Every structure is written in structure tokens, then in C-alpha cells.
Amino acid sequence: MNVHVSSGGWPALVLNADFRPLSYYPLSLWSWQDAIKAVFLDRVNIVASYDKAVRSPSLEMQLPSVVSLKTYVRPSTHPAFTRFNVFLRDKFVCQYCGARDDLTFDHLIPRSRGGHTTWINVVAACSCCNLRKGSMTPNEAGMWPSQMPFQPSVQHLHRNGRLFPPNYLHDSWLDYLYWDTELDP
């Protein structure tokens, strides 16, 4: 069984105390080392394990594939404004032409014109569209985003995140993940 995910093989899915993932996108994963450390610090319960063990002179332990926190972590109600979250809100698509490559930020009201870097003034844009729009307003450039920017809720970002399942999902994780490919992209 080859379970290596990029260079961090044998990751553990991290669930909150209510058995929901701490995050869908990016998926809440810990390295096997961090998961074992949390077990020994009595911060998590092991829910499922891989068929692989680590050994020390005095101990053998199956690598956890799913862990749940012992203490409930209250989810954030307001997502952080980050480049990644803007792209996630905008479904990793240029809001001007629909391209999916080479995404950047675009300020509807350019910073050079007093625009701020906020949820309601920034959209995902490919480099070509961003350069073409330059320091013009959407009206001046004749370029309007397909979706006007807005401040998303955490639920909105989670819903969008489910549209982009990770490249790798271990079988032991599937009961705790709800990837709905039928959602409206």
C-alpha cells in the first residue's frame, strides 16, 4: 500500500471533537509525527490507523490515519482575508475571462486610486486580465467581474472547498468527509 502524499507520507486526517474535519480546504492533515506527538500529549483520540507501524526500542505503534481532538475547537465565524481564501471564494477562476492559470489579485478600485485590499474590492484575476485592466476602474476598462466581490462566510468557503477534493483521500477518511461533486460550480 503506497500512501505517501507528496513528501509528507502517512498523513493523519484531523477531526474536531464533533468528528468534523477542522478544515476541508485545505484539508486538515497532520504529519504522522505530529499525530503521534498529539497522542502522547493526550490531545487526540486515534479513530483509525494505517497498516504501518513505527517502532522504538520499547514501543510499537500503528500510525494514526484519523485522529479527533479531545477538546472542541470553535470554528472561526469570519474567514481570514488571504489570497488563498479570495481564490477559493472565486472558485480559482479569473473573474474577468474564466481562466484558471496564473491567478493574481485585482483591486476593482485600484490602490493607486484609493482602493483598499478588502473582501469587497478584490477579485481573482489572471495575470493577463490584471495587466489589461491596470490602474483603471472596471467602468474605464470595460471589464466587469462575472461575480461582484463579497465577504464570504466560513460555510461558503467550505462549500467551495468541497468542489476541489484533494488528489489523495485515504479510505479511512471517507466516512468523515463529504465531497459533493454535484454542487453548483
BELUR-V21505 format. One record per residue. N is the residue number from 1. RES is the residue in one letter. PSI is psi in whole degrees, 0 to 359 (999 if undefined). OMEGA is omega in radians with two decimals (* if undefined). NEAR is the number of other ideal C-beta (glycine too) atoms within 12 Angstrom. Layout:
N,RES,PSI,OMEGA,NEAR  N,RES,PSI,OMEGA,NEAR
This chain:
1,M,121,3.13,13  2,N,110,-3.03,11  3,V,16,-3.08,24  4,H,127,3.11,17  5,V,112,-3.00,25  6,S,230,-3.12,13  7,S,354,-3.11,8  8,G,72,-3.09,17  9,G,156,3.06,22  10,W,48,3.13,34  11,P,155,3.08,33  12,A,130,3.02,44  13,L,130,-3.10,43  14,V,121,3.12,37  15,L,149,3.01,37  16,N,176,-3.14,25  17,A,340,3.09,20  18,D,10,3.09,16  19,F,24,2.99,23  20,R,145,3.10,22  21,P,143,3.07,37  22,L,326,-3.13,30  23,S,143,3.07,29  24,Y,321,-3.07,36  25,Y,106,0.05,30  26,P,149,-3.13,24  27,L,135,-3.09,31  28,S,101,3.14,31  29,L,145,3.02,34  30,W,152,3.01,32  31,S,159,3.14,22  32,W,328,3.13,32  33,Q,315,3.13,19  34,D,323,3.14,23  35,A,316,3.13,38  36,I,320,3.10,30  37,K,316,3.13,19  38,A,326,3.09,25  39,V,312,-3.11,28  40,F,332,3.08,18  41,L,1,3.10,14  42,D,37,3.13,13  43,R,343,-3.09,21  44,V,160,2.95,31  45,N,143,3.05,23  46,I,124,-3.12,29  47,V,321,3.12,27  48,A,156,-3.11,25  49,S,157,3.00,27  50,Y,168,3.04,31  51,D,36,-3.13,15  52,K,139,-3.11,22  53,A,155,2.96,16  54,V,149,-3.06,21  55,R,146,2.95,12  56,S,176,3.12,10  57,P,332,-3.06,5  58,S,359,-3.00,6  59,L,145,2.96,12  60,E,134,-3.09,13  61,M,132,3.03,21  62,Q,141,3.10,25  63,L,128,3.12,32  64,P,136,3.03,38  65,S,335,3.06,36  66,V,130,3.05,36  67,V,151,3.05,43  68,S,140,3.10,32  69,L,144,3.09,32  70,K,333,3.13,20  71,T,130,-3.13,15  72,Y,132,3.07,14  73,V,117,-3.12,20  74,R,123,-3.14,12  75,P,148,3.10,22  76,S,142,3.12,15  77,T,338,3.13,12  78,H,115,-3.12,15  79,P,148,3.11,26  80,A,144,3.04,18  81,F,106,3.09,23  82,T,161,3.09,17  83,R,313,-3.12,20  84,F,314,-3.11,22  85,N,328,3.05,32  86,V,314,3.12,37  87,F,320,3.12,33  88,L,315,3.09,31  89,R,318,-3.08,39  90,D,14,3.06,38  91,K,33,3.07,30  92,F,41,-3.12,27  93,V,137,3.03,28  94,C,128,-3.08,32  95,Q,356,3.11,35  96,Y,314,-3.04,30  97,C,350,3.12,25  98,G,2,3.13,21  99,A,155,-3.12,22  100,R,356,-3.06,18  101,D,153,2.99,17  102,D,50,-3.09,17  103,L,144,3.09,30  104,T,178,2.98,26  105,F,144,2.88,34  106,D,133,3.07,41  107,H,120,3.12,31  108,L,307,2.98,37  109,I,110,-3.04,25  110,P,150,3.11,23  111,R,326,3.13,17  112,S,346,3.12,11  113,R,16,3.10,17  114,G,4,3.12,13  115,G,150,-3.11,22  116,H,159,3.09,17  117,T,86,-3.10,21  118,T,166,3.11,18  119,W,321,-3.01,27  120,I,4,3.11,20  121,N,0,-3.06,26  122,V,137,3.04,35  123,V,161,3.02,40  124,A,134,3.12,38  125,A,143,3.06,40  126,C,161,-3.10,28  127,S,319,-3.12,19  128,C,312,-3.14,20  129,C,320,3.14,32  130,N,317,3.10,30  131,L,317,-3.12,18  132,R,318,3.13,22  133,K,324,3.08,32  134,G,226,-3.09,20  135,S,25,3.11,19  136,M,159,3.00,23  137,T,165,3.09,21  138,P,321,3.13,28  139,N,312,-3.12,12  140,E,322,-3.10,16  141,A,345,-3.05,22  142,G,29,-3.12,12  143,M,115,3.13,26  144,W,137,3.12,22  145,P,149,3.13,30  146,S,333,3.08,20  147,Q,125,3.10,21  148,M,144,-3.10,17  149,P,150,3.14,31  150,F,163,3.07,21  151,Q,115,-3.10,21  152,P,159,2.99,29  153,S,166,3.06,18  154,V,320,-3.14,24  155,Q,322,3.11,17  156,H,314,3.14,25  157,L,321,3.09,35  158,H,317,3.13,32  159,R,315,3.11,24  160,N,322,3.14,32  161,G,328,3.13,33  162,R,343,3.10,27  163,L,345,-3.06,25  164,F,67,-3.11,26  165,P,149,3.13,22  166,P,163,-3.14,24  167,N,338,-3.06,11  168,Y,128,3.03,22  169,L,117,3.10,24  170,H,146,-3.12,33  171,D,324,-3.09,17  172,S,346,-3.12,27  173,W,338,-2.90,33  174,L,328,3.13,17  175,D,344,-3.07,18  176,Y,358,-3.12,29  177,L,146,-3.08,30  178,Y,77,3.13,21  179,W,116,-3.11,22  180,D,98,-3.11,17  181,T,354,3.13,11  182,E,355,3.13,10  183,L,151,3.13,18  184,D,115,3.08,10  185,P,999,*,16
